């Protein structure tokens, strides 16, 4: 039973981290688009994901395949969007304490 509670806490933590990271990424995109109105996705990647730029057979720089979802988000985020107030990221403190028996 104790393991189920811990699994639920870990699952909740993973979801909190994923939501935080998504909002942080959107903030980065909003900020970049505000600072570089003519900047494109490759320029954004140069700043935040330089290791995910690949050169195709024609010598063109392209996002790597794992950037597909991030590119999809890039297409819908606008410079005018409101920045998220993120505060401190979620921590694993809740997972490091013993879980009381139920």
C-alpha positions as semicolon CSV with decimal commas, in nm:
position;residue;x (nm);y (nm);z (nm)
1;X;0,000;0,000;0,000
2;X;0,287;0,233;0,086
3;X;0,427;0,184;-0,266
4;X;0,100;0,295;-0,427
5;X;0,104;0,624;-0,235
6;X;0,466;0,686;-0,337
7;X;0,386;0,602;-0,701
8;X;0,096;0,849;-0,693
9;X;0,325;1,117;-0,544
10;X;0,590;1,052;-0,810
11;X;0,329;1,066;-1,086
12;X;0,195;1,394;-0,949
13;X;0,548;1,534;-0,926
14;X;0,623;1,436;-1,287
15;X;0,306;1,613;-1,402
16;X;0,396;1,926;-1,200
17;X;0,746;1,933;-1,352
18;X;0,611;1,881;-1,705
19;X;0,362;2,167;-1,663
20;X;0,632;2,393;-1,516
21;X;0,875;2,313;-1,800
22;X;0,610;2,376;-2,065
23;X;0,529;2,718;-1,918
24;X;0,900;2,799;-1,888
25;X;0,951;2,705;-2,254
26;X;0,656;2,922;-2,359
27;X;0,805;3,212;-2,160
28;X;1,136;3,164;-2,344
29;X;0,954;3,167;-2,679
30;X;0,751;3,477;-2,589
31;X;1,065;3,659;-2,474
32;X;1,259;3,557;-2,784
33;X;0,979;3,667;-3,017
34;X;0,956;4,000;-2,838
35;X;1,332;4,061;-2,864
36;X;1,364;3,925;-3,220
37;X;1,043;4,008;-3,412
38;X;1,190;3,863;-3,732
39;X;1,361;3,569;-3,560
40;X;1,273;3,224;-3,683
41;X;1,269;2,885;-3,512
42;X;1,629;2,802;-3,608
43;X;1,748;3,125;-3,444
44;X;1,547;3,037;-3,132
45;X;1,709;2,693;-3,136
46;X;2,056;2,845;-3,169
47;X;1,996;3,015;-2,835
48;X;1,819;2,739;-2,643
49;X;1,871;2,408;-2,828
50;X;2,192;2,436;-3,033
51;X;2,258;2,061;-3,014
52;X;1,926;1,988;-3,184
53;X;2,013;2,163;-3,511
54;X;2,110;1,923;-3,788
55;X;2,238;1,989;-4,139
56;X;2,047;1,811;-4,415
57;X;2,193;1,666;-4,735
58;X;2,160;2,005;-4,908
59;X;2,348;2,187;-4,634
60;X;2,037;2,348;-4,485
61;X;2,011;2,372;-4,109
62;X;1,701;2,200;-3,975
63;X;1,557;2,113;-3,635
64;X;1,625;1,753;-3,532
65;X;1,330;1,513;-3,531
66;X;1,288;1,540;-3,155
67;X;1,203;1,910;-3,191
68;X;0,870;1,844;-3,367
69;X;0,652;1,912;-3,061
70;X;0,855;2,218;-2,966
71;X;0,820;2,353;-3,321
72;X;0,443;2,298;-3,301
73;X;0,435;2,504;-2,982
74;X;0,654;2,772;-3,148
75;X;0,390;2,810;-3,420
76;X;0,112;2,897;-3,174
77;X;0,302;3,107;-2,916
78;X;0,298;3,480;-2,994
79;X;0,509;3,771;-2,871
80;X;0,189;3,931;-2,741
81;X;0,109;3,634;-2,516
82;X;0,118;3,695;-2,143
83;X;0,423;3,560;-1,961
84;X;0,360;3,300;-1,692
85;X;0,458;3,391;-1,335
86;X;0,641;3,070;-1,251
87;X;0,806;3,117;-0,915
88;X;1,016;2,832;-0,780
89;X;1,005;2,502;-0,969
90;X;0,845;2,200;-0,799
91;X;1,087;1,998;-0,586
92;X;1,108;1,636;-0,479
93;X;1,098;1,725;-0,109
94;X;0,761;1,558;-0,073
95;X;0,909;1,233;-0,206
96;X;1,206;1,226;0,030
97;X;0,997;1,209;0,349
98;X;0,858;0,878;0,470
99;X;0,496;0,828;0,377
100;X;0,273;0,763;0,677
101;X;0,095;0,431;0,684
102;X;-0,270;0,450;0,579
